[in-house]
Amino acid sequence: MRRLAARSFLALILGLTVFVYFIPQVFITVGPGEAAVHWRRFFGGTVTDTVYGEGLQIIFPWDELYIYDVRVQQEERSLPILTSEGLSATAVISIRYQPDRNLLGKLHQRVGPDYATKVVIPEVEGAVRKALGGLDSESLYTRSRDLIQDSVAEVAESLAQNYIQIDDVVIQRIVLPDVLQDAVVEKAKQQQIADSYVYRLKAAESEAARRKIEAEGFAAYNLTVSKTLTPDLLKWEGVRATKELADSPNSKLIIMGNGKDGLPVILNSD
């Protein structure tokens, strides 16, 4: 009995030791923003039709669970660019990307966990060099962002075939030699000054045209009114205005006009 008990105790200790040893291989935690791909050693290898989500996952100790960060990731790269003048420049770009979560198994099987180094960075850098290579310094400094955006669609389509989503490729800055950069900035400044002069000239021309039209309108109005004004009409308007003043309730001082056509002048005593 003692031998049986001792053997049972040893077996229990051995079992607990093996269990504790294999706990990290059996119970695996998938963290926030992560997903996992299951690799089966004896039953077909990589599971491509099932993606394991966040939380505790349990597998056989001889299998593997590969964990991927499926959130948007950002990579900053500095690329040397040669301008059409033969000068060296640097384009600092930012790449935002993420793996396609639903196709994570295929990505793991065909590319692997280092997909950013193998696929994303080379594809994007190649597209950026193709878009910016051979430009003159001024175009590189002023048009690079637009040219990059035009090439993003091609990169995104290419990487989608490798189960990767490209959210954006942004140029952070273009670094030119100091002398050349100062020249480009000064040229842009002078261009803005010239554009402001053109704007002011157009505004002045518009204002002159407006005043001309306004003057022509006043002239036409005065010509029309002068044809209808007669001495009798003017006298009648004066009588009517005098009557309106006389009918008001305020006290007044009346000065009689001189001559037959003179109208009384009514002054408010206040």
C-alpha positions in Angstrom: 0.0 0.0 0.0 2.8 2.4 0.8 4.5 1.7 -2.5 1.2 2.3 -4.3 0.6 5.5 -2.5 4.2 6.6 -3.2 3.8 5.8 -6.9 0.5 7.7 -7.0 2.0 10.6 -5.3 4.9 10.7 -7.7 2.6 10.4 -10.7 0.5 13.2 -9.3 3.6 15.4 -8.9 4.8 14.5 -12.3 1.4 15.3 -13.9 1.2 18.6 -12.1 4.8 19.4 -13.2 4.0 18.6 -16.9 0.7 20.6 -16.6 2.4 23.6 -15.2 5.2 23.3 -17.8 2.7 23.3 -20.7 0.4 26.0 -19.3 2.0 28.7 -21.5 1.6 26.5 -24.6 -2.0 25.6 -23.8 -3.6 28.7 -22.4 -2.8 31.7 -24.5 -4.2 35.2 -24.1 -4.9 37.4 -27.1 -4.7 41.0 -26.1 -6.8 44.1 -27.1 -6.5 45.0 -30.7 -5.0 41.6 -31.5 -6.1 38.5 -33.4 -4.5 35.1 -33.7 -3.9 32.4 -36.3 -3.9 28.7 -35.3 -1.2 26.4 -36.7 -1.9 22.7 -36.2 1.1 20.4 -36.2 -0.8 17.2 -37.0 -4.1 18.4 -38.6 -3.4 20.4 -41.7 -1.0 23.2 -40.6 -2.3 26.8 -40.8 -6.0 27.3 -40.2 -7.0 29.9 -42.9 -10.8 30.0 -42.4 -10.9 30.9 -38.7 -9.4 33.9 -36.9 -9.1 33.8 -33.1 -10.2 37.0 -31.4 -9.4 38.7 -28.1 -9.4 36.8 -24.8 -8.2 33.4 -23.5 -7.6 30.7 -26.2 -6.9 27.0 -25.5 -4.9 24.9 -27.9 -3.0 21.6 -27.8 0.6 22.1 -26.5 2.1 20.8 -29.8 0.2 23.5 -31.8 1.1 27.2 -32.2 -1.0 30.4 -32.0 0.5 33.3 -33.8 -0.7 36.7 -32.6 -1.0 39.7 -34.8 -1.6 43.4 -34.1 -4.6 44.2 -36.3 -4.9 47.9 -35.3 -3.8 50.7 -37.6 0.0 50.8 -37.5 2.3 53.6 -38.6 5.8 53.4 -40.0 8.0 56.5 -40.8 10.7 56.2 -43.4 13.3 58.5 -44.8 14.0 58.0 -48.6 16.9 59.6 -50.5 15.7 61.2 -53.7 17.8 62.4 -56.6 16.4 65.5 -58.3 16.6 66.2 -62.1 19.4 68.7 -61.3 21.5 65.9 -59.8 21.0 67.1 -56.2 20.3 64.9 -53.3 17.1 65.3 -51.3 15.2 63.4 -48.6 11.5 62.5 -48.5 10.3 61.7 -45.0 7.1 59.7 -45.4 4.6 58.1 -43.0 2.8 54.9 -43.9 -0.4 53.9 -42.1 -1.5 50.3 -42.7 -3.1 47.3 -41.1 -3.6 43.6 -41.9 -7.0 42.4 -43.2 -8.3 40.7 -40.1 -10.7 38.4 -42.0 -7.8 37.1 -44.2 -5.2 36.9 -41.4 -4.8 33.2 -41.9 -3.9 33.6 -45.6 -1.5 36.5 -44.7 0.2 34.3 -42.2 0.5 31.3 -44.6 1.7 33.3 -47.6 3.7 36.2 -46.2 4.2 35.7 -42.4 4.4 37.9 -39.3 7.1 40.2 -40.8 4.8 41.2 -43.6 5.6 44.9 -43.1 9.2 44.4 -43.8 8.6 42.0 -46.7 5.7 43.7 -48.5 4.5 47.0 -47.1 7.7 49.0 -46.9 9.2 47.9 -50.2 6.0 48.4 -52.1 5.4 51.9 -50.7 9.0 53.0 -51.1 9.1 51.8 -54.7 5.9 53.8 -55.5 7.3 56.9 -53.8 10.6 56.8 -55.6 8.7 56.2 -58.9 6.4 59.2 -58.2 9.1 61.6 -57.1 12.3 60.5 -58.9 13.5 62.8 -61.6 11.5 65.9 -60.5 13.2 69.2 -60.3 13.8 70.7 -56.8 10.9 73.2 -57.0 8.4 70.5 -58.1 9.7 68.1 -55.4 9.1 70.8 -52.8 5.7 72.0 -54.0 4.0 69.1 -55.8 5.2 66.0 -53.9 2.1 65.6 -51.8 -0.2 65.6 -54.8 2.0 63.1 -56.7 2.1 60.8 -53.7 -1.7 60.7 -53.3 -2.0 59.8 -57.0 0.3 56.7 -56.4 -1.4 55.6 -53.2 -4.3 53.9 -55.1 -1.9 51.7 -57.1 0.0 50.7 -53.9 -3.3 49.9 -52.1 -4.5 47.7 -54.9 -1.2 45.8 -55.0 -1.1 45.3 -51.2 -4.7 44.2 -51.1 -3.7 41.1 -53.1 -1.4 40.3 -50.2 -4.2 40.8 -47.6 -3.0 44.2 -46.3 -4.9 47.5 -46.2 -3.1 50.7 -46.8 -4.9 53.6 -45.1 -2.7 56.4 -46.2 0.8 57.4 -47.3 1.7 61.0 -46.1 4.8 63.1 -46.8 5.9 64.5 -43.5 8.5 66.8 -45.1 10.9 67.2 -48.0 14.5 68.0 -47.0 16.5 69.9 -49.6 20.0 71.4 -49.3 19.8 74.7 -47.4 20.8 77.0 -50.2 18.3 75.3 -52.6 15.5 75.3 -50.1 16.0 79.0 -49.4 15.8 79.7 -53.2 12.6 77.7 -53.6 11.0 79.4 -50.6 12.0 82.9 -51.9 10.6 82.1 -55.3 7.3 80.9 -53.8 7.2 84.1 -51.7 7.7 86.3 -54.8 5.0 84.4 -56.6 2.5 85.0 -53.8 3.4 88.7 -53.9 2.8 88.8 -57.7 -0.5 87.0 -57.3 -1.6 89.5 -54.7 -0.8 92.4 -57.1 -2.9 90.7 -59.8 -5.8 90.3 -57.3 -5.5 94.0 -56.2 -5.5 95.1 -59.9 -8.6 93.1 -60.6 -10.3 94.5 -57.5 -9.5 98.0 -58.6 -10.8 97.4 -62.1 -14.0 96.0 -60.7 -14.5 99.0 -58.4 -13.8 101.4 -61.3 -16.4 99.6 -63.5 -18.9 99.7 -60.6 -18.5 103.5 -60.1 -18.8 104.0 -63.9 -22.1 102.1 -63.9 -23.3 104.0 -60.8 -22.4 107.4 -62.4 -24.2 106.5 -65.6 -27.2 105.5 -63.6 -27.3 108.9 -61.8 -26.8 110.7 -65.0 -29.7 108.9 -66.6 -31.9 109.5 -63.6 -31.1 113.2 -63.5 -31.8 113.5 -67.2 -35.2 111.8 -66.9 -36.2 113.9 -63.8 -35.1 117.2 -65.4 -37.5 116.6 -68.3 -40.5 116.4 -66.0 -39.7 119.3 -63.6 -41.7 122.5 -64.4 -42.0 125.8 -62.3 -45.6 125.0 -61.4 -44.6 121.4 -60.2 -41.8 122.8 -58.1 -44.2 125.4 -56.6 -46.8 122.8 -55.9 -44.2 120.6 -54.1 -43.1 123.6 -52.0 -46.7 124.3 -51.0 -47.3 120.7 -50.0 -44.1 120.6 -47.9 -45.1 123.8 -46.2 -48.5 122.5 -45.4 -47.1 119.3 -43.8 -44.9 121.4 -41.6 -47.7 123.7 -40.6 -49.9 120.7 -39.7 -47.4 119.3 -37.2 -48.3 119.9 -33.5 -45.1 121.7 -32.6 -45.0 125.5 -32.1 -43.4 127.3 -35.1 -42.1 130.6 -36.2 -43.4 131.7 -39.6 -41.4 134.0 -41.9 -43.4 135.1 -45.0 -41.6 134.8 -48.3 -40.6 137.8 -50.4 -42.2 138.2 -53.8 -45.2 136.5 -55.4 -43.5 133.1 -55.6 -41.9 133.3 -52.2 -43.1 130.6 -49.8 -43.3 131.0 -46.0 -40.4 129.7 -44.0 -41.6 127.8 -40.9 -39.1 127.4 -38.1 -39.6 125.1 -35.1 -39.4 127.1 -32.0 -37.8 124.2 -30.1 
